[in-house]
Amino acid sequence: DTTVKQNPRYKLARVGKPVNLICSQTMNHDTMYWYQKKPNQAPKLLLFYYDKILNREADTFEKFQSSRPNNSFCSLYIGSAGLEYSAMYLCASSGDWGASYEQYFGPGTRLTVL
Amino acid sequence: QQNVQQSPESLIVPEGARTSLNCTFSDSASQYFWWYRQHSGKAPKALMSIFSNGEKEEGRFTIHLNKASLHFSLHIRDSQPSDSALYLCAVSKLASSGSWQLIFGSGTQLTVMP
C-alpha cells in the first residue's frame, strides 16, 4: 500500500487564525515533506522531516511549524493565516532522502484564507 | 540556485498523437531527473526517472536526458484521453543540509481529445 492521506481535503480559514493540516502514511517511510502549490506555480518545498529531525527552508522558516509525533504522522501548522497562505498543500513521504528515492504524495489540502 | 522550467504550459493533442513535454534545468550537478503526473483531484505520482544521459522507455512513455544541454523530456506515444493530466518535471538537488530535495517545474497541462 503506497497511500499518503491528508486531512482535511478542504480548509477554510479566517485571516489571523491558526491552521493545522494533517498527513499520514503507512509505508514506514523515514522522510516526510510538505509542499505549497499555487496555481500555475511549481510545488515549493516548505520543510521536511528525516526521522525526528526537522529541516525548514530558509525563506519559510518563520511562517510554518511542523511536528511528527510518530513515524506515520506529520502536521503542518500556520500560527496566523494570511491571504498569501491560500494554496494547495501537498504532503509526501519517501523511504529515504537520497536522490533516487521516489516521493509518494497525498492528494493535498486546499486551504482558502478569507 | 536550481531553476527548473517546463514547456509548453499547456498542450491539447488528438488521441493517438505523439506528445512531447520539455524541461530545462540550470544546475549541471543535478543527478536524478523525474516526471510526475497528477490527474485532476488526485495525488501527484512518479511516472519515470532517469539518472544517466540517454533514453529510457517504459511502455508508451520515453524519457530523454541530455545533461550537457541541461534538458530532459517526456514523450508519450499513442496518447490516450486517460493521459490527460498535469505533468510535473523535477530535478534532485543536494541541499546545504546534506539531504536531497526535489525542485519542481510549474507543470504542463496535457489534454488528449478523443
HADDOCK unambig.tbl for C-alpha pairs under 7 A between the chains (distance, minus, plus):
assign (segid A and resid 40 and name CA) (segid B and resid 106 and name CA) 5.95 0.50 0.50
assign (segid A and resid 41 and name CA) (segid B and resid 106 and name CA) 4.62 0.50 0.50
assign (segid A and resid 42 and name CA) (segid B and resid 104 and name CA) 5.54 0.50 0.50
assign (segid A and resid 42 and name CA) (segid B and resid 105 and name CA) 5.03 0.50 0.50
assign (segid A and resid 42 and name CA) (segid B and resid 106 and name CA) 3.71 0.50 0.50
assign (segid A and resid 42 and name CA) (segid B and resid 107 and name CA) 6.85 0.50 0.50
assign (segid A and resid 43 and name CA) (segid B and resid 104 and name CA) 6.10 0.50 0.50
assign (segid A and resid 97 and name CA) (segid B and resid 99 and name CA) 5.95 0.50 0.50
assign (segid A and resid 97 and name CA) (segid B and resid 100 and name CA) 5.65 0.50 0.50
assign (segid A and resid 98 and name CA) (segid B and resid 99 and name CA) 6.80 0.50 0.50
assign (segid A and resid 98 and name CA) (segid B and resid 100 and name CA) 5.38 0.50 0.50
assign (segid A and resid 99 and name CA) (segid B and resid 32 and name CA) 6.04 0.50 0.50
assign (segid A and resid 99 and name CA) (segid B and resid 92 and name CA) 5.54 0.50 0.50
assign (segid A and resid 99 and name CA) (segid B and resid 100 and name CA) 5.31 0.50 0.50
assign (segid A and resid 100 and name CA) (segid B and resid 32 and name CA) 6.33 0.50 0.50
assign (segid A and resid 102 and name CA) (segid B and resid 46 and name CA) 6.84 0.50 0.50
assign (segid A and resid 104 and name CA) (segid B and resid 45 and name CA) 6.60 0.50 0.50
assign (segid A and resid 105 and name CA) (segid B and resid 43 and name CA) 5.58 0.50 0.50
assign (segid A and resid 105 and name CA) (segid B and resid 44 and name CA) 5.81 0.50 0.50
assign (segid A and resid 105 and name CA) (segid B and resid 45 and name CA) 6.64 0.50 0.50
assign (segid A and resid 106 and name CA) (segid B and resid 43 and name CA) 5.06 0.50 0.50
assign (segid A and resid 107 and name CA) (segid B and resid 41 and name CA) 6.82 0.50 0.50
assign (segid A and resid 107 and name CA) (segid B and resid 42 and name CA) 5.01 0.50 0.50
assign (segid A and resid 107 and name CA) (segid B and resid 43 and name CA) 3.85 0.50 0.50
assign (segid A and resid 108 and name CA) (segid B and resid 43 and name CA) 6.87 0.50 0.50
